[in-house]
Amino acid sequence: MDTKEVNSASTPLIISDGCCVHFGNAPALESVNFSIDKGKKVAVVGPNGGGKSTLFNAIAGLVPLAEGSLTINGKDPNDSKGTVSYVPQKDLINWNFPLSVKQVVEMGLINRKTISIFSRKKINNKIKEALKNVGLLEKIDENIKSLSGGQIQRVLIARALAQDADILLLDEAFSAVDIGAQEDIMQLINSINLDGKTILIATHDVNNLEDKFDEVLCLNKHCCAYGDPSEVLTPEVIEEMYGSHTDLINNSHLPTSKNND
């Protein structure tokens, strides 16, 4: 009994061993290696087209691997449905259709196998609880199009929470929202994390990550670095990810490279 607890605590929740994803002949991910422990907040950073969304799709079991392995609690992603909840960057919502906030959150439950055993009352309770957790219960009957960008992002997070998944994948959760909304979303993420959820957030912005995340995974189709953001976000790693576009990044907070004089 004690041994089981120790093993559970010491085994990483997500392990990628040489993970490769190809679209036709074009590599999207090449030999990506990392392991993430339960309860971590991880920023997945890199340029547009660097493989962040592809990695999330692989973790969610939505795209096959060309080579290598990817496991969640020791299982293939396809055998881990219900463990992972994914909020994609381009959400599959028809914004021209008059959906209420409640209907958007309910979408997170429709495709789950457990939907058949949920009564309408239980579904409604799950929706209300999820919206309460993101501070938007009072918006439950409003049209989703009437909300601000930050509020819409929180509704999508509520949809993920309604699934009771252990792992949340948030693709570009801070994009298209103002600074105040970004701070609100980060506070919400911290609160969710305190409940024991493992959270991965994809972003192209490497600024100020050391104050927000436990670890950072740097991607540019391959793993450039992985670990404590205060240690791995060196100018060399930034250049490996972004190349000549490093002038767009605020380097004042980044660790300096170590010279072996």
N, C-alpha and C positions, 0 to 999 in steps of 0.2 A: 504493500500500500504506500509506504513512504517512498519506495523506489520509483513507483509509477508517477508520483507527484514530482519527484526530482527530475525524471526524464522528460516529463511534460514541460517543466519550466525551462529546461536546458536546450530543448530542441527548437530550432527556429521555426516560426510559423510559415514563412514563405522562403523557399530555396530555389534559386535559379542556377543551374549548372550547365554552362555552355549553351544557353538558350539562343536559338536562331529562328528568325521568321523571314520568309521570302514571299514576295508577291510576284509571281512569275519568275523571271530570272533576276529580279531586283531585290537585293537584301535590304530588309527593313531593320532587322536586329542581327548582330553577329557576335556570337560567343559571349553572351552577357552572363556574368557571375555575381551573385550577391546572396545574402541571407538576412532576413528581417525577423526580429523577435516580436513576440506578441506584445501589444500595447504601445508600440512605437509610433511616433509621428515622423513620417519620412517625406521629404521634398524630392520629387523626381524632376530634375532640371536639365535643360538642353535646348538647342535651337529648334525652330519649327522644322519639321521633317526629320528630327533626330531620333524618333522612335518611341517617344513618351506614350502617345495614344496606343501605338501598336503593343507596347509592353502591357498596358492596362487591359487591352483586348485579350492578350494571351493569358493574363492572370484570371480574367473573367471567363476563360474557356471559349472565347468567341472566334479565335483564329488558331489554326494548328501550328505546331512547331515543325520546322524543317529538320532541325537537329537539336541535340541536347535535351534537357529535362527541366520541368518547372513543376514544383509540388506545393501544395497547401495542406499543412498538417499531415504531410507524408502522402497525400493523395493527388492524383491528376486533377487539374482544374475542372474537367468535365464530370468528375465524381465529387466535386465540392460545391455544387449548386446550393445556394442558400447561405453559404459561408461568406460569399463576396457580393457586395452591392456596388454597382458601377454607375456613376453620374458622368456621362460622356460630355465632351466639349460641345459637340453639336447635337443637342438633344432631339430625340425623335418625336417632337411635339409639333402638330400643325397649328402654328400660332394664329392662323386665319380662322380656325374653328373655335367657337365660343366655349372654351373649357373653364370650369371653375377650379379654384385652388384644390378643393376636395377631390375633384376628378383626376387632377394631375397626380396627387399623392396616391390615389387608389391605383393608378397605373403600376405602381411598384409592387402591388399585390396580385394583379391579374395573372401574371405568368408564373406565379409560384405554384408548385404542386400542392401546397397546403391550402390553396384557395377553396378547394372542394369541401374541406372540413370546417371552414370558417363560416359562422353565421353572419348575416348582415350586421347584427349588433356588434359582433367582435370586430368586423372590418371597420365599422364606423368608429369604434373605440380606439383601434390602432391608428387610424387617420388623425383623430383628435389628439391623441397622445403625442404623435410625431410632430404635429403642428405646434402643440404647446411647447415641446422641447426646443423648437426653433423660434419661439416667440411670435407666432403668426396665427394662433387659434382664431383670433377675431376676424381674420381674412378668409375663413374657410369657404364661404359662399360667394366670394368675389371672383370676377373674371380674372384669369391669370394675366391677361394683357394690361390690366389696370395697375399692376404692381411695378415697382421700380426694379432695376437690374439686380440690385442686391437682394431684394425681397424674393425675386424669382429664383435666385441661386439658393436661398434658404428653403424655399418650397421644394426644390429638387433634392436638397439634402434631407428634408423631411420624408420625401418619397423613399430615399435610400434607408432611412432609419426605420420606416414602417416594415421593412423586410427582416428586421432583427438579425442582420448579418454581423459577423465578427470583424470583417475587413471592409473598409470604405475606400473606394477609389474615386477621387475627385479630379477631373481633368480640367485644368485651367479655371479653378474655382474663383480666382481673383480677377479674371479678365472681364473687361466691359463694365466694371463697377468702380465707383469713386473710392477715394482713400478711406472715408468714413465707413462705407459698406464693407471694404476689405477688412477693416479692424473688427467690425461686428461679426463677419464670417469667421475670422481667426479666433475670436472669443468663443464662438459656437463650437468650432472644431476642438478647442482646448477642453471645453466642457464634455463633449462626446468622448474625447480621449480619456478623460478622468473616469469614465464609466467602463474603461477596459477595452474600448475599440482600438483596432490597429488602423491607422489612417495614412494613405498615400495620396499626395497631391502633386499633380503635374503642373509645372510652371516653366516659362522661359526666362523668368526674372530671378537672378541670383542674388539680388541685393537684400541684405538684412535677414538672411535665412538663419543665421546662428542663434538669433534670439527667439525663433519660432519653432524650430524643428530639432528633433533628437539626432537625426541622420539625414544625409543628402546623397542621392544617387545621381551621378552626373552621366548623362547619355549623349552620345552622338553616333547612333547606330551601334556602337559598342560601349562598354562601361569604361568611362574615362577615370572615374574614381568613385569610392563609396566609403562613407564613414561620418565622423563628426564634422559638421560644416565649418567649424573654426579651424580644422586641420586640413581638409581636403580641397577647399575652394581656394587654391593657390592660383597665381597668375598663369602658371603653366597649364593647369587644368582648364581654366577659363579659356585660354587660347586654343586648347585642344577641342573644346566644344564649339566655340564661336568664331575661331579664326580671326580674320581681319576686322570683325565687328566688335572687338573688345572695347573699342572707344565708346560704345554705347552703355558701358557698364560702370557703375560707381565702384572703383577699386579701393576707396579709402578704408573700408572696413575689412578687406580681405587679408588673410595672413600672408606674410612675405615668404618667399622661397628661402630654403636653407642652403647656404653656401658651404661647401666643404673645403675651406681654405687650409 
